[in-house]
Amino acid sequence: MTEQHPHQFERGTDGPKVIVVGVDGSDSSLRAAAYAAGLARRQRALLALVYIQPVMAAGAALGVPVAETTDQIAEDLIQQIRESTEQVKGIFDVRWEFHTFRGDPYNGLVSAADQLKADAVVVGASEQAGHRIVGSVAIRLVKAGRWPVTVVP
């Protein structure tokens, strides 16, 4: 008898049941969302779109209302997603949910993937030059080795 681990990827199944994709409004994250939506449609999986709201940003020290700004980003993302799904309704149907988590992008996506019982994680390639040296969220997710990770350019 083999031991089952329901929270980990299981080889030999029919494919992922929950695909988590990180979105932040950047072009690469929106391409990742489109790729993940196609994958979710083909696999009949749930697409969990996740926006990580920063806990403390540089603007907070300057008195910028960070929580309001990130809440507005989340609302804008939800609106874009709803508009996109309405345009393809009946042609390209996919089950989706939108979630927000607080934290830094890496730890937020790890928490989201764990809580949502992700079978796969999709992220956009970092658009920040410094990440090529230090390491991007995508590289850290791959190194974690907990889920299959797809990085969309």
Solvent accessible surface area in square Angstrom, and as a share of the most:
residue,aa,sasa,rsa
1,M,245,1.09
2,T,110,0.64
3,E,138,0.62
4,Q,122,0.54
5,H,101,0.45
6,P,110,0.69
7,H,108,0.48
8,Q,110,0.49
9,F,79,0.33
10,E,93,0.42
11,R,210,0.77
12,G,87,0.83
13,T,63,0.37
14,D,132,0.68
15,G,19,0.18
16,P,20,0.12
17,K,120,0.51
18,V,23,0.13
19,I,0,0.00
20,V,0,0.00
21,V,0,0.00
22,G,10,0.10
23,V,5,0.03
24,D,82,0.42
25,G,36,0.35
26,S,33,0.21
27,D,93,0.48
28,S,6,0.04
29,S,6,0.04
30,L,65,0.32
31,R,113,0.41
32,A,0,0.00
33,A,14,0.11
34,A,69,0.54
35,Y,98,0.37
36,A,0,0.00
37,A,15,0.12
38,G,8,0.08
39,L,36,0.18
40,A,0,0.00
41,R,96,0.35
42,R,129,0.47
43,Q,66,0.29
44,R,203,0.74
45,A,2,0.01
46,L,30,0.15
47,L,5,0.03
48,A,0,0.00
49,L,5,0.02
50,V,0,0.00
51,Y,9,0.04
52,I,21,0.11
53,Q,9,0.04
54,P,46,0.29
55,V,107,0.62
56,M,133,0.60
57,A,36,0.28
58,A,92,0.71
59,G,20,0.19
60,A,34,0.26
61,A,84,0.65
62,L,149,0.74
63,G,63,0.61
64,V,72,0.42
65,P,75,0.47
66,V,21,0.12
67,A,56,0.43
68,E,123,0.55
69,T,65,0.38
70,T,6,0.04
71,D,65,0.34
72,Q,99,0.44
73,I,62,0.32
74,A,6,0.05
75,E,103,0.46
76,D,66,0.34
77,L,3,0.02
78,I,28,0.14
79,Q,91,0.41
80,Q,82,0.36
81,I,23,0.12
82,R,131,0.48
83,E,89,0.40
84,S,63,0.40
85,T,38,0.22
86,E,110,0.50
87,Q,146,0.65
88,V,54,0.31
89,K,135,0.57
90,G,63,0.60
91,I,151,0.77
92,F,59,0.25
93,D,92,0.48
94,V,29,0.17
95,R,144,0.53
96,W,68,0.24
97,E,67,0.30
98,F,36,0.15
99,H,46,0.20
100,T,63,0.37
101,F,32,0.13
102,R,135,0.49
103,G,14,0.14
104,D,64,0.33
105,P,75,0.47
106,Y,35,0.13
107,N,79,0.40
108,G,2,0.02
109,L,9,0.05
110,V,19,0.11
111,S,45,0.29
112,A,0,0.00
113,A,1,0.01
114,D,59,0.30
115,Q,122,0.54
116,L,35,0.17
117,K,108,0.46
118,A,3,0.02
119,D,28,0.14
120,A,11,0.09
121,V,0,0.00
122,V,0,0.00
123,V,8,0.05
124,G,16,0.15
125,A,34,0.26
126,S,47,0.31
127,E,105,0.47
128,Q,116,0.52
129,A,68,0.52
130,G,40,0.38
131,H,53,0.24
132,R,198,0.72
133,I,155,0.79
134,V,129,0.74
135,G,18,0.17
136,S,10,0.07
137,V,32,0.18
138,A,6,0.04
139,I,80,0.41
140,R,108,0.40
141,L,1,0.00
142,V,80,0.46
143,K,162,0.69
144,A,36,0.28
145,G,61,0.59
146,R,112,0.41
147,W,18,0.06
148,P,56,0.35
149,V,31,0.18
150,T,48,0.28
151,V,62,0.36
152,V,17,0.09
153,P,110,0.69
